[in-house]
Amino acid sequence: MTPLSGGPILIDQVYQRVLEAIADVTLRPGQRLRQSEIAERLGVSRQPVSHALHLLKRQGLVQESGRKGFEVAPIDPDRIRQLYEVRAAMDGLAARLAAARVAAGRVPAKQRRALADAFAAGRALTGDAPMSARIRADVEFHRAIYRMSDNPAIEEMVGPHWPHLMRSMGAVLEASDYRDRAWAEHADILRRVLDGDAAGAAQAAYDHAETAGRTTRQRLGETAAA
C-alpha cells in the first residue's frame, strides 16, 4: 500500500486502498489489522483508517479481533456462490439491455467508446501487472456494460457486493490460463453487445459469470485443502 495524497474524501481513499489490499491478498484472511501501521504506510492519521475499517466491518470484509482490534475476515465460499448466482442473472440482463439499445441505435458514442476502452485497457494488462489493477480492469468492463444498459437499478443491486466479488477475483486472476480465458469471454460479450445481438450477449454474459463463480469456488476449495 503506497502513501496517499490528501483530499476531501480521504476516508474513501483509505477504504479503497485497504479493500484492494484485501482483494489482492496483500492482506490475508485472518491477518491482524493494526491501525497505526496502516496509517503510517498510507501517510495519513489514524482517524480515516478507523472510519475505513468500520465501513469494511459493516460489509463483512473485516471482523473484530481482540480488544478494539480488527482482522481480515475469512472468505465464505457459500456466500461467494450466492453472489455469483445473482451476478450471473444481473450480468445477463445488463448485456441484453445494452445490446438491445445498440440495435435500436440508442447508445451514445461516448458509452460505446467507454466499453471498448475498458476492454482494451484490461486486455492490455500483462501477467506482471499488479493484481489490484487486473481486478479494477475486470470490474470496470462489467460496469461499462451496466451503464450501457441504461438501467441504474442493476448497478445499485450489484454495486454493494463488488467488494466481496473483487476479493474472490483475486483467487482466480492470478492463474494465467484463467485470465486469458476470461478476457476471451469478455471479447465475445463485447462483440455481441456492439453487434446488437441481445440474446447472444445475454447468454455470453451469463455463462461468463457462472464460469467465474464455479472457477472461484474450485480455487477456494483447493486453497482450503492445501
N, C-alpha and C positions, 0 to 999 in steps of 0.2 A: 504494500500500500504506500504510494508516494504522497508527499505533502500536498495539501490543498491550498488553493488561493482563497483569500477572504471573499465574502459576498453576502448578499442579503438572505440567501437561503442556505446557510452553512449547514444547518441540520440535515437538509435534503442531500447535500453533497456527502456528508459523513455517512448517512444512511445508505446511499448508493454505493459508496466505496466499500463499506463493510459487507453489504449484500453481495457485491461482486466477489469479494474475498471468500465468502461462504459458498457462492455458486461454483467458483473455480477451484475449491478445496484448498485454497491458501489457508483458510481457517477450517479445520476438520471437525466432523461431528465429535462432540464430547470435549473439544478444546476450550479451556477456560479463557474468558474474555476479560482482560484487565483494562479498565477504562483509562488509567494513566498511561499504559503502554500504547493503546490505540491513539490517544490524544497526542502523544509525543510523535508517533510515526506519521500522523496526518498533519502535524503542526498546528493543532487547534487546542482550545481549552477542553476541560472535561465535560462542561455543560452540554455542548452539542452532541458529544459522544453518548452521554447518559440518555438524552432525548432519543437519539437514533436507536440505541439498544432497546429502549422501552417500546418503540414502534415495531422493531423486529420481534420482540417478545409477543406482542399482540398478534402478529402474523404467524406465530408458531415456529419461527426460524431460530430463535434462541430461547433458552429457558433458564430459570433461576438455578443457581448453584452456590450453596453455602449462604452465608450472611451477606445480603445485598450484592451478591455476585451473579454473573451470567456465564453460560457456556453455550456452544453451538448445539442446537437440538439435533437428534438423530433423524435420518430420513425414514419416513414411514412408507414402505412400498405400497401398502393398500391405499393410502391417500394419493400417492402418485398415480396409481391405476385409475382411481376415481376421477382425478383431474384430467387425465388424458382421454378418458371416455367422453367427458364433457367437451374438452377442447376439440376432439375429432368432429363432433357434431357442429360446433361453432365454426371451425375452420372450413368445413364443407359448405355450410350456409354462406359464409363470407365470400368464398370463391365463386359460388353460384351467383350470388347477387352482383359481385364485381363483374363477372363475365357477361351477365345479362345487361348490365349498364353499358359495357363496351359494345355489345351487339346493337344496342339501341342508340349508340352514339352520344351517350350522356356522361361520359367520363372526361373530365378536363385534361388537357395535355399535361398539366402540372402533375396530376396524380399518376398518369401513365409513366412519366419520367421518374417520379419518386419510386415507383415499384421497380422499374428497370434499373435504376441507380442502386437501390437496396440490394437487388440480386447481384449486380456487378461487383459491388463492394464486398459482399460476403464471399462470392466465388473467387475473388482475387486473393483472399487471405491464404497464406501458406501454412504448412504444418507447424512452423515455429512461431506463428502469431500467438500472442497471449490468449489464454483460454477466455478471459473476460471479453476480449474483442470478438472472438468467434461466437460467444453466446449473444452478445449485443447484436451482431450482424444477423443471426438467425431470428432473433425476436423482431428486429426491425423489418425484415422481409415479410413476416406474417402480419405485423401491424400495418404495413403499407396496404396489404390486401383488405384488412378490416376497414381502413379509411376509404378505400375504393368502393367498398360495398355500400357506402352511404347509409349504413345502419349503425349509429353510435352505440346502440344497446349491446352489440357484440363485444366491442372493446370494454364497455362498462362491466360486462359479465366476466370476461376472461381476464381483464386487466389486473384485478386484485390478486389473481392466482399466479401471475407471471413470476413473482419471486420464487415460489416453490417449483414452478416449471423450469425456471432458469437454473435452479440448483440441480434438478435432475438431469439437465442437459450436460452438465459437467461430467456426468458419469459415462456419457456415450461419445461426446465430441472429441475426447482425447484419442479415440480409435480412428486412424486414418481411413480405414475401409468404410466406416460408418459416415464420416464426414463427406467423403466422395459420393456415397450413395444418397446422402441427404440433399446435397446440392444438385445432384442429377434429378432428384424428385422435385426440388424447387424449380428447376428449369422446366420440367414438364408442367407444373402448376402455372408458372408464368406464361408459357406458350398458350395453354388452353384458355387462361383468363384473357390474354390480349387478343386471342382469336375469337373471343366471344362465345366459346363453347361452354355454356353454363353447366350442362350435365357432366361433361368430361372434367371440367375444373373442380366441380363439387366432389366427384369421386376421387380424383387425384389428391385433393387436399385432405379428404377424409382418410384415405389409405395411408398418406404420409404421416399424419398424426397418430393413427393406430399403430403403424410400424414403429414410430418413435417411442410410443408408450411401451410396446412389447419389448423392444430392444433395451430400453431403460430398466425395465423390471428384471430382465435377464442379467444385465450387468450388475445391478444392485444385489441380486441373489448370489452372483459369483463373488462379489466383494465380501458379502457377509459370510459366505462359506470359507473364504480364504482367511 
